[in-house]
Amino acid sequence: MTVATHSRTDRAIELFHALSDETRLEIIELLRRGERCVCELTDSLDAAQSRLSFHLRVLKDAGIVRDRKDGRWVYYELDPEIFEETEALVSGMKPNALKRTEKCCA
């Protein structure tokens, strides 16, 4: 495995892990409509702040969401560029249409 393939694989693992949880997908769905304060997310998801903070950290570490502080409030939004990156990663996994010409175990 080349370094580029390895780093692409590591990135895919990080993104797919972040996207593999129901709560994190619900957060993404809420943020699709625009920036939200953490208190709005807590209320909408009926989740404890500690649990929500964990999921937001996973999404932030993967680059899916970004935050900004305004006084004592923290606001989250989706990073649109990450969806282009994710699309490119998935597209790079499509099967190659070329048929194998050499024989296996010759």
C-alpha positions in Angstrom: 0.0 0.0 0.0 1.5 3.4 -1.0 1.7 6.3 1.4 -1.1 8.1 -0.6 -3.3 5.1 -0.5 -2.6 4.7 3.2 -3.5 8.3 4.0 -6.6 8.1 1.8 -7.6 4.9 3.6 -7.0 6.5 7.0 -9.1 9.6 6.0 -11.9 7.3 4.8 -11.8 5.4 8.1 -12.0 8.7 10.1 -14.9 10.1 8.0 -16.9 6.8 7.9 -16.5 6.4 11.6 -17.8 9.9 12.2 -20.8 9.1 9.9 -21.5 5.7 11.4 -23.5 6.8 14.4 -27.2 7.6 14.5 -26.8 10.6 16.8 -24.1 12.1 14.7 -26.3 11.7 11.6 -29.1 13.4 13.4 -26.7 16.3 14.3 -25.8 16.6 10.6 -29.4 16.6 9.6 -30.1 19.5 12.0 -27.1 21.4 10.8 -28.1 21.0 7.1 -30.6 23.8 7.9 -27.8 26.1 9.1 -25.8 27.0 12.1 -27.1 26.0 15.5 -26.2 26.8 19.0 -25.2 23.8 21.1 -28.3 24.5 23.4 -30.6 24.2 20.3 -28.9 20.8 19.4 -29.3 19.6 23.0 -33.0 20.5 23.0 -33.7 19.1 19.5 -32.0 15.8 20.2 -33.2 15.6 23.8 -29.6 14.6 24.7 -27.4 15.3 27.7 -24.8 18.0 27.0 -21.9 15.6 27.8 -23.2 13.0 25.3 -23.7 15.7 22.7 -20.3 17.2 23.3 -18.7 13.8 22.6 -20.5 13.4 19.3 -19.7 17.0 18.3 -16.1 16.4 19.1 -16.0 13.3 16.8 -17.6 15.3 14.0 -15.3 18.3 14.5 -12.2 16.1 14.6 -13.2 14.6 11.3 -13.7 18.1 9.9 -17.4 17.6 9.3 -18.5 20.4 11.5 -16.8 23.6 12.7 -17.6 25.8 15.6 -17.4 29.4 16.7 -17.8 30.9 20.1 -19.9 34.0 20.8 -19.6 34.9 24.4 -20.5 31.9 26.4 -22.3 30.2 23.5 -20.9 27.8 21.0 -22.4 27.6 17.5 -21.9 24.7 15.1 -22.2 24.5 11.3 -21.4 22.0 8.6 -18.2 22.5 6.6 -19.4 22.2 3.0 -16.0 21.2 1.6 -16.0 18.0 3.6 -18.9 16.6 1.5 -16.9 17.1 -1.7 -13.9 15.3 -0.1 -16.2 12.5 1.1 -17.7 12.2 -2.4 -14.3 12.0 -3.9 -13.2 9.3 -1.5 -16.3 7.2 -2.3 -15.9 7.8 -6.0 -12.4 6.5 -5.8 -13.7 3.3 -4.4 -15.8 2.5 -7.4 -14.9 -0.8 -9.1 -12.6 -0.5 -12.1 -14.4 -1.6 -15.3 -11.2 -3.1 -16.8 -11.2 -6.9 -16.9 -8.2 -8.8 -15.7 -6.1 -10.2 -18.5 -3.5 -12.2 -16.6 -4.3 -15.5 -15.0 -4.3 -16.0 -11.3 -1.8 -18.4 -9.7 -0.1 -19.2 -13.0 
